[in-house]
Amino acid sequence: MRHANRTLRAPALHRAVAALASPVVGYFVARLILELATLPEIPVYAACLALAVLLGYRAWAARVELREGSLRVHNTLVSTTVAREHVRRVPENGRVEWQDDRRRPSRTLAETLRAPWWTMRTSASTYARNREEVRSWVRTGPQSQPDEEAAA
């Protein structure tokens, strides 16, 4: 069974709260910087709020893209691409664990696969469904080369 390219997202309300909280946090960071350092107010507020709006947009756009041969995780701070054959598992804590050719295990947290603490377990079924969709995508992927060579 082949899965078509698919995009998984957290519930819209959770993404909206995270996105709208970013400018509020940015404002308070600007206030803190102004209290700690003698800097001009307008550039500090502008820089902090611009960064906060950018992070708010990234929080709203957080997603996991399941492509034909790779998994792309877009989080608030960073985006990561992992080849399907390198993905080892997706545990309940919402991390994607993989091991590439360097033989060094790595993991990244996917905001789409784990509810933030402030959601108080609302929409837990959506996050569980997203984790299971990624697990299914990994299981149904093409077999690795050594298995094909052993069969020949």
ABEGO torsion letter per residue (X at the ends): XBBBBBBBBBBAAAAAAAAAAAAAAAAAAAAAAAAABBBBAAAAAAAAAAAAAAAAAAAAABBBBBBAABBBBBBAABBBBBBAAABABBBAAGBBBBBBAAGBBBBBBBAAABBBAAAGGBGAAAAAAAAAAAAAAAAABBBBAAAAAAAX
